[in-house]
Amino acid sequence: MEVILIQDVANLGYKNDIVKVKDGYGRNYLIPNKLAIIANDSNRKQLAENLKQQAKKLAQQLADAQALAAKLEALTLQVVVKANEDGKIFGTVTTAQIAEALEAQGITVDKRVITVEPVKELGEAKAAARLHREVKAEIKLNVVAE
C-alpha cells in the first residue's frame, strides 16, 4: 500500500513523502491517526499542486529575505545607551534595542531572529539577523552614549 504522509513519521519519512508500507500498518495506524492518506490519483494530484504552490511561496519568502538582508547590510544602525565617562555601558546592548532602532529606520525585524555578542563599550559592534533558513544578514552597530 502506498500512502502520502501528512506529518513527519519517525523511521518512515517526512511530510508530503509518498512511501510504501504494509497494508495493516497503513490501515490500522497511519490513516486512523491522521499521519497519512491513501496515495490514489486524486490525492497525488492534490499533493503535486500543494507542492507547486508551496515552492512558489518559499521562493517569494527567500527573495523577500534576500532583499531585507541587502538593506540591513548597507545600513549602519545607531544605538543610544547609557554609559559612564570612560565609555563603559551600563548593562549591554540587547536585541530588543536593536529591533527598536531598526523600527525607527522603517525596517521591521523580530527581535528573536537577531543575535548579538555582548557589547560593553561604546563604538562599533556587529549583530546578526537570521532572516531565513538560507539568509543571514550582518548589521553594523554604532553604539553611542545618551
mmCIF file of the C-alpha atoms, coordinates in Angstrom:
data_MODEL
# 
_entry.id   MODEL 
# 
loop_
_atom_site.group_PDB 
_atom_site.id 
_atom_site.type_symbol 
_atom_site.label_atom_id 
_atom_site.label_alt_id 
_atom_site.label_comp_id 
_atom_site.label_asym_id 
_atom_site.label_entity_id 
_atom_site.label_seq_id 
_atom_site.pdbx_PDB_ins_code 
_atom_site.Cartn_x 
_atom_site.Cartn_y 
_atom_site.Cartn_z 
_atom_site.occupancy 
_atom_site.B_iso_or_equiv 
_atom_site.pdbx_formal_charge 
_atom_site.auth_seq_id 
_atom_site.auth_comp_id 
_atom_site.auth_asym_id 
_atom_site.auth_atom_id 
_atom_site.pdbx_PDB_model_num 
ATOM 1   C CA . MET A 1 1   ? 0.000  0.000  0.000  1.00 0.00 ? 1   MET A CA 1 
ATOM 2   C CA . GLU A 1 2   ? 1.305  3.454  -0.869 1.00 0.00 ? 2   GLU A CA 1 
ATOM 3   C CA . VAL A 1 3   ? 0.445  6.391  1.374  1.00 0.00 ? 3   VAL A CA 1 
ATOM 4   C CA . ILE A 1 4   ? 1.168  10.119 1.383  1.00 0.00 ? 4   ILE A CA 1 
ATOM 5   C CA . LEU A 1 5   ? 2.473  11.273 4.754  1.00 0.00 ? 5   LEU A CA 1 
ATOM 6   C CA . ILE A 1 6   ? 0.635  14.240 6.264  1.00 0.00 ? 6   ILE A CA 1 
ATOM 7   C CA . GLN A 1 7   ? 3.146  14.620 9.111  1.00 0.00 ? 7   GLN A CA 1 
ATOM 8   C CA . ASP A 1 8   ? 6.729  13.530 9.732  1.00 0.00 ? 8   ASP A CA 1 
ATOM 9   C CA . VAL A 1 9   ? 6.826  9.919  10.931 1.00 0.00 ? 9   VAL A CA 1 
ATOM 10  C CA . ALA A 1 10  ? 9.967  8.624  12.635 1.00 0.00 ? 10  ALA A CA 1 
ATOM 11  C CA . ASN A 1 11  ? 11.797 5.886  10.720 1.00 0.00 ? 11  ASN A CA 1 
ATOM 12  C CA . LEU A 1 12  ? 9.367  6.212  7.798  1.00 0.00 ? 12  LEU A CA 1 
ATOM 13  C CA . GLY A 1 13  ? 9.552  9.615  6.115  1.00 0.00 ? 13  GLY A CA 1 
ATOM 14  C CA . TYR A 1 14  ? 8.773  13.293 6.122  1.00 0.00 ? 14  TYR A CA 1 
ATOM 15  C CA . LYS A 1 15  ? 5.660  15.301 5.373  1.00 0.00 ? 15  LYS A CA 1 
ATOM 16  C CA . ASN A 1 16  ? 4.491  15.031 1.718  1.00 0.00 ? 16  ASN A CA 1 
ATOM 17  C CA . ASP A 1 17  ? 6.573  11.905 1.040  1.00 0.00 ? 17  ASP A CA 1 
ATOM 18  C CA . ILE A 1 18  ? 4.947  9.006  -0.793 1.00 0.00 ? 18  ILE A CA 1 
ATOM 19  C CA . VAL A 1 19  ? 6.009  5.792  0.941  1.00 0.00 ? 19  VAL A CA 1 
ATOM 20  C CA . LYS A 1 20  ? 5.180  2.117  0.571  1.00 0.00 ? 20  LYS A CA 1 
ATOM 21  C CA . VAL A 1 21  ? 4.008  0.443  3.796  1.00 0.00 ? 21  VAL A CA 1 
ATOM 22  C CA . LYS A 1 22  ? 2.350  -2.816 4.770  1.00 0.00 ? 22  LYS A CA 1 
ATOM 23  C CA . ASP A 1 23  ? -1.431 -2.771 4.438  1.00 0.00 ? 23  ASP A CA 1 
ATOM 24  C CA . GLY A 1 24  ? -2.117 -3.302 8.148  1.00 0.00 ? 24  GLY A CA 1 
ATOM 25  C CA . TYR A 1 25  ? 0.283  -0.550 9.239  1.00 0.00 ? 25  TYR A CA 1 
ATOM 26  C CA . GLY A 1 26  ? -1.334 1.903  6.849  1.00 0.00 ? 26  GLY A CA 1 
ATOM 27  C CA . ARG A 1 27  ? -4.966 0.995  7.557  1.00 0.00 ? 27  ARG A CA 1 
ATOM 28  C CA . ASN A 1 28  ? -4.691 0.425  11.310 1.00 0.00 ? 28  ASN A CA 1 
ATOM 29  C CA . TYR A 1 29  ? -2.163 3.040  12.402 1.00 0.00 ? 29  TYR A CA 1 
ATOM 30  C CA . LEU A 1 30  ? -1.185 5.729  9.890  1.00 0.00 ? 30  LEU A CA 1 
ATOM 31  C CA . ILE A 1 31  ? -4.594 6.591  8.421  1.00 0.00 ? 31  ILE A CA 1 
ATOM 32  C CA . PRO A 1 32  ? -6.669 6.494  11.671 1.00 0.00 ? 32  PRO A CA 1 
ATOM 33  C CA . ASN A 1 33  ? -4.066 8.639  13.481 1.00 0.00 ? 33  ASN A CA 1 
ATOM 34  C CA . LYS A 1 34  ? -4.157 11.175 10.622 1.00 0.00 ? 34  LYS A CA 1 
ATOM 35  C CA . LEU A 1 35  ? -0.486 10.644 9.840  1.00 0.00 ? 35  LEU A CA 1 
ATOM 36  C CA . ALA A 1 36  ? -1.107 9.639  6.218  1.00 0.00 ? 36  ALA A CA 1 
ATOM 37  C CA . ILE A 1 37  ? -3.689 9.370  3.448  1.00 0.00 ? 37  ILE A CA 1 
ATOM 38  C CA . ILE A 1 38  ? -4.006 6.771  0.702  1.00 0.00 ? 38  ILE A CA 1 
ATOM 39  C CA . ALA A 1 39  ? -1.928 7.644  -2.370 1.00 0.00 ? 39  ALA A CA 1 
ATOM 40  C CA . ASN A 1 40  ? -4.638 7.438  -5.037 1.00 0.00 ? 40  ASN A CA 1 
ATOM 41  C CA . ASP A 1 41  ? -4.677 9.535  -8.234 1.00 0.00 ? 41  ASP A CA 1 
ATOM 42  C CA . SER A 1 42  ? -6.689 12.456 -6.850 1.00 0.00 ? 42  SER A CA 1 
ATOM 43  C CA . ASN A 1 43  ? -4.557 12.699 -3.695 1.00 0.00 ? 43  ASN A CA 1 
ATOM 44  C CA . ARG A 1 44  ? -1.366 12.584 -5.812 1.00 0.00 ? 44  ARG A CA 1 
ATOM 45  C CA . LYS A 1 45  ? -2.655 15.436 -7.996 1.00 0.00 ? 45  LYS A CA 1 
ATOM 46  C CA . GLN A 1 46  ? -3.573 17.460 -4.922 1.00 0.00 ? 46  GLN A CA 1 
ATOM 47  C CA . LEU A 1 47  ? -0.112 16.799 -3.442 1.00 0.00 ? 47  LEU A CA 1 
ATOM 48  C CA . ALA A 1 48  ? 1.572  17.948 -6.658 1.00 0.00 ? 48  ALA A CA 1 
ATOM 49  C CA . GLU A 1 49  ? -0.484 21.157 -6.677 1.00 0.00 ? 49  GLU A CA 1 
ATOM 50  C CA . ASN A 1 50  ? 0.256  21.819 -2.994 1.00 0.00 ? 50  ASN A CA 1 
ATOM 51  C CA . LEU A 1 51  ? 3.990  21.300 -3.547 1.00 0.00 ? 51  LEU A CA 1 
ATOM 52  C CA . LYS A 1 52  ? 3.935  23.670 -6.539 1.00 0.00 ? 52  LYS A CA 1 
ATOM 53  C CA . GLN A 1 53  ? 2.173  26.391 -4.518 1.00 0.00 ? 53  GLN A CA 1 
ATOM 54  C CA . GLN A 1 54  ? 4.457  25.823 -1.553 1.00 0.00 ? 54  GLN A CA 1 
ATOM 55  C CA . ALA A 1 55  ? 7.534  26.142 -3.792 1.00 0.00 ? 55  ALA A CA 1 
ATOM 56  C CA . LYS A 1 56  ? 6.227  29.482 -5.111 1.00 0.00 ? 56  LYS A CA 1 
ATOM 57  C CA . LYS A 1 57  ? 5.620  30.741 -1.576 1.00 0.00 ? 57  LYS A CA 1 
ATOM 58  C CA . LEU A 1 58  ? 9.055  29.613 -0.385 1.00 0.00 ? 58  LEU A CA 1 
ATOM 59  C CA . ALA A 1 59  ? 10.720 31.275 -3.378 1.00 0.00 ? 59  ALA A CA 1 
ATOM 60  C CA . GLN A 1 60  ? 8.903  34.534 -2.583 1.00 0.00 ? 60  GLN A CA 1 
ATOM 61  C CA . GLN A 1 61  ? 9.909  34.350 1.098  1.00 0.00 ? 61  GLN A CA 1 
ATOM 62  C CA . LEU A 1 62  ? 13.531 33.730 0.090  1.00 0.00 ? 62  LEU A CA 1 
ATOM 63  C CA . ALA A 1 63  ? 13.503 36.706 -2.288 1.00 0.00 ? 63  ALA A CA 1 
ATOM 64  C CA . ASP A 1 64  ? 11.987 38.944 0.417  1.00 0.00 ? 64  ASP A CA 1 
ATOM 65  C CA . ALA A 1 65  ? 14.593 37.793 2.941  1.00 0.00 ? 65  ALA A CA 1 
ATOM 66  C CA . GLN A 1 66  ? 17.435 38.465 0.487  1.00 0.00 ? 66  GLN A CA 1 
ATOM 67  C CA . ALA A 1 67  ? 16.126 41.961 -0.222 1.00 0.00 ? 67  ALA A CA 1 
ATOM 68  C CA . LEU A 1 68  ? 15.855 42.699 3.512  1.00 0.00 ? 68  LEU A CA 1 
ATOM 69  C CA . ALA A 1 69  ? 19.365 41.302 4.060  1.00 0.00 ? 69  ALA A CA 1 
ATOM 70  C CA . ALA A 1 70  ? 20.756 43.651 1.401  1.00 0.00 ? 70  ALA A CA 1 
ATOM 71  C CA . LYS A 1 71  ? 19.049 46.582 3.160  1.00 0.00 ? 71  LYS A CA 1 
ATOM 72  C CA . LEU A 1 72  ? 20.468 45.554 6.548  1.00 0.00 ? 72  LEU A CA 1 
ATOM 73  C CA . GLU A 1 73  ? 23.993 45.013 5.182  1.00 0.00 ? 73  GLU A CA 1 
ATOM 74  C CA . ALA A 1 74  ? 24.069 48.558 3.769  1.00 0.00 ? 74  ALA A CA 1 
ATOM 75  C CA . LEU A 1 75  ? 22.775 50.123 6.994  1.00 0.00 ? 75  LEU A CA 1 
ATOM 76  C CA . THR A 1 76  ? 24.833 51.367 9.949  1.00 0.00 ? 76  THR A CA 1 
ATOM 77  C CA . LEU A 1 77  ? 22.485 51.411 12.896 1.00 0.00 ? 77  LEU A CA 1 
ATOM 78  C CA . GLN A 1 78  ? 22.938 53.911 15.721 1.00 0.00 ? 78  GLN A CA 1 
ATOM 79  C CA . VAL A 1 79  ? 22.044 52.556 19.176 1.00 0.00 ? 79  VAL A CA 1 
ATOM 80  C CA . VAL A 1 80  ? 21.831 55.040 22.076 1.00 0.00 ? 80  VAL A CA 1 
ATOM 81  C CA . VAL A 1 81  ? 22.681 53.660 25.533 1.00 0.00 ? 81  VAL A CA 1 
ATOM 82  C CA . LYS A 1 82  ? 23.592 54.942 28.987 1.00 0.00 ? 82  LYS A CA 1 
ATOM 83  C CA . ALA A 1 83  ? 27.323 54.964 29.642 1.00 0.00 ? 83  ALA A CA 1 
ATOM 84  C CA . ASN A 1 84  ? 29.887 56.482 32.026 1.00 0.00 ? 84  ASN A CA 1 
ATOM 85  C CA . GLU A 1 85  ? 32.668 58.917 31.100 1.00 0.00 ? 85  GLU A CA 1 
ATOM 86  C CA . ASP A 1 86  ? 35.127 56.089 30.364 1.00 0.00 ? 86  ASP A CA 1 
ATOM 87  C CA . GLY A 1 87  ? 32.903 54.655 27.626 1.00 0.00 ? 87  GLY A CA 1 
ATOM 88  C CA . LYS A 1 88  ? 31.638 51.677 29.626 1.00 0.00 ? 88  LYS A CA 1 
ATOM 89  C CA . ILE A 1 89  ? 27.997 50.807 29.059 1.00 0.00 ? 89  ILE A CA 1 
ATOM 90  C CA . PHE A 1 90  ? 25.609 50.266 31.951 1.00 0.00 ? 90  PHE A CA 1 
ATOM 91  C CA . GLY A 1 91  ? 24.306 46.810 31.032 1.00 0.00 ? 91  GLY A CA 1 
ATOM 92  C CA . THR A 1 92  ? 24.614 45.698 27.413 1.00 0.00 ? 92  THR A CA 1 
ATOM 93  C CA . VAL A 1 93  ? 23.041 46.260 24.014 1.00 0.00 ? 93  VAL A CA 1 
ATOM 94  C CA . THR A 1 94  ? 20.044 43.933 23.694 1.00 0.00 ? 94  THR A CA 1 
ATOM 95  C CA . THR A 1 95  ? 18.250 42.510 20.697 1.00 0.00 ? 95  THR A CA 1 
ATOM 96  C CA . ALA A 1 96  ? 15.153 44.485 21.713 1.00 0.00 ? 96  ALA A CA 1 
ATOM 97  C CA . GLN A 1 97  ? 17.115 47.741 21.462 1.00 0.00 ? 97  GLN A CA 1 
ATOM 98  C CA . ILE A 1 98  ? 18.382 46.757 18.031 1.00 0.00 ? 98  ILE A CA 1 
ATOM 99  C CA . ALA A 1 99  ? 14.870 45.845 16.889 1.00 0.00 ? 99  ALA A CA 1 
ATOM 100 C CA . GLU A 1 100 ? 13.553 49.205 18.133 1.00 0.00 ? 100 GLU A CA 1 
ATOM 101 C CA . ALA A 1 101 ? 16.332 51.086 16.333 1.00 0.00 ? 101 ALA A CA 1 
ATOM 102 C CA . LEU A 1 102 ? 15.536 49.177 13.133 1.00 0.00 ? 102 LEU A CA 1 
ATOM 103 C CA . GLU A 1 103 ? 11.844 50.003 13.594 1.00 0.00 ? 103 GLU A CA 1 
ATOM 104 C CA . ALA A 1 104 ? 12.779 53.686 13.814 1.00 0.00 ? 104 ALA A CA 1 
ATOM 105 C CA . GLN A 1 105 ? 14.514 53.273 10.434 1.00 0.00 ? 105 GLN A CA 1 
ATOM 106 C CA . GLY A 1 106 ? 11.323 51.761 8.985  1.00 0.00 ? 106 GLY A CA 1 
ATOM 107 C CA . ILE A 1 107 ? 12.573 48.159 8.915  1.00 0.00 ? 107 ILE A CA 1 
ATOM 108 C CA . THR A 1 108 ? 10.594 45.539 10.810 1.00 0.00 ? 108 THR A CA 1 
ATOM 109 C CA . VAL A 1 109 ? 12.668 42.643 12.150 1.00 0.00 ? 109 VAL A CA 1 
ATOM 110 C CA . ASP A 1 110 ? 11.632 40.372 15.006 1.00 0.00 ? 110 ASP A CA 1 
ATOM 111 C CA . LYS A 1 111 ? 13.991 40.587 17.982 1.00 0.00 ? 111 LYS A CA 1 
ATOM 112 C CA . ARG A 1 112 ? 14.097 36.781 18.211 1.00 0.00 ? 112 ARG A CA 1 
ATOM 113 C CA . VAL A 1 113 ? 15.969 36.469 14.903 1.00 0.00 ? 113 VAL A CA 1 
ATOM 114 C CA . ILE A 1 114 ? 18.683 38.913 15.979 1.00 0.00 ? 114 ILE A CA 1 
ATOM 115 C CA . THR A 1 115 ? 21.807 37.703 17.766 1.00 0.00 ? 115 THR A CA 1 
ATOM 116 C CA . VAL A 1 116 ? 24.461 39.973 19.210 1.00 0.00 ? 116 VAL A CA 1 
ATOM 117 C CA . GLU A 1 117 ? 27.690 39.356 21.082 1.00 0.00 ? 117 GLU A CA 1 
ATOM 118 C CA . PRO A 1 118 ? 27.773 41.167 24.450 1.00 0.00 ? 118 PRO A CA 1 
ATOM 119 C CA . VAL A 1 119 ? 28.616 44.831 23.819 1.00 0.00 ? 119 VAL A CA 1 
ATOM 120 C CA . LYS A 1 120 ? 30.164 46.502 26.879 1.00 0.00 ? 120 LYS A CA 1 
ATOM 121 C CA . GLU A 1 121 ? 31.778 49.612 25.382 1.00 0.00 ? 121 GLU A CA 1 
ATOM 122 C CA . LEU A 1 122 ? 30.844 52.484 23.100 1.00 0.00 ? 122 LEU A CA 1 
ATOM 123 C CA . GLY A 1 123 ? 31.890 52.343 19.468 1.00 0.00 ? 123 GLY A CA 1 
ATOM 124 C CA . GLU A 1 124 ? 31.493 49.882 16.610 1.00 0.00 ? 124 GLU A CA 1 
ATOM 125 C CA . ALA A 1 125 ? 29.848 46.489 17.067 1.00 0.00 ? 125 ALA A CA 1 
ATOM 126 C CA . LYS A 1 126 ? 28.157 43.847 14.942 1.00 0.00 ? 126 LYS A CA 1 
ATOM 127 C CA . ALA A 1 127 ? 24.938 41.874 15.199 1.00 0.00 ? 127 ALA A CA 1 
ATOM 128 C CA . ALA A 1 128 ? 23.492 39.129 13.006 1.00 0.00 ? 128 ALA A CA 1 
ATOM 129 C CA . ALA A 1 129 ? 19.938 38.551 11.856 1.00 0.00 ? 129 ALA A CA 1 
ATOM 130 C CA . ARG A 1 130 ? 18.794 35.127 10.652 1.00 0.00 ? 130 ARG A CA 1 
ATOM 131 C CA . LEU A 1 131 ? 16.038 36.132 8.233  1.00 0.00 ? 131 LEU A CA 1 
ATOM 132 C CA . HIS A 1 132 ? 15.520 32.770 6.504  1.00 0.00 ? 132 HIS A CA 1 
ATOM 133 C CA . ARG A 1 133 ? 16.947 29.279 6.624  1.00 0.00 ? 133 ARG A CA 1 
ATOM 134 C CA . GLU A 1 134 ? 19.418 30.263 3.912  1.00 0.00 ? 134 GLU A CA 1 
ATOM 135 C CA . VAL A 1 135 ? 19.754 34.016 4.516  1.00 0.00 ? 135 VAL A CA 1 
ATOM 136 C CA . LYS A 1 136 ? 21.740 35.625 7.304  1.00 0.00 ? 136 LYS A CA 1 
ATOM 137 C CA . ALA A 1 137 ? 22.480 39.358 7.441  1.00 0.00 ? 137 ALA A CA 1 
ATOM 138 C CA . GLU A 1 138 ? 25.113 41.235 9.389  1.00 0.00 ? 138 GLU A CA 1 
ATOM 139 C CA . ILE A 1 139 ? 24.096 44.533 10.992 1.00 0.00 ? 139 ILE A CA 1 
ATOM 140 C CA . LYS A 1 140 ? 26.720 47.166 11.751 1.00 0.00 ? 140 LYS A CA 1 
ATOM 141 C CA . LEU A 1 141 ? 26.061 48.964 15.032 1.00 0.00 ? 141 LEU A CA 1 
ATOM 142 C CA . ASN A 1 142 ? 27.350 52.321 16.171 1.00 0.00 ? 142 ASN A CA 1 
ATOM 143 C CA . VAL A 1 143 ? 26.897 52.423 19.953 1.00 0.00 ? 143 VAL A CA 1 
ATOM 144 C CA . VAL A 1 144 ? 26.784 55.976 21.320 1.00 0.00 ? 144 VAL A CA 1 
ATOM 145 C CA . ALA A 1 145 ? 26.158 57.462 24.755 1.00 0.00 ? 145 ALA A CA 1 
ATOM 146 C CA . GLU A 1 146 ? 22.920 59.252 25.664 1.00 0.00 ? 146 GLU A CA 1 
# 
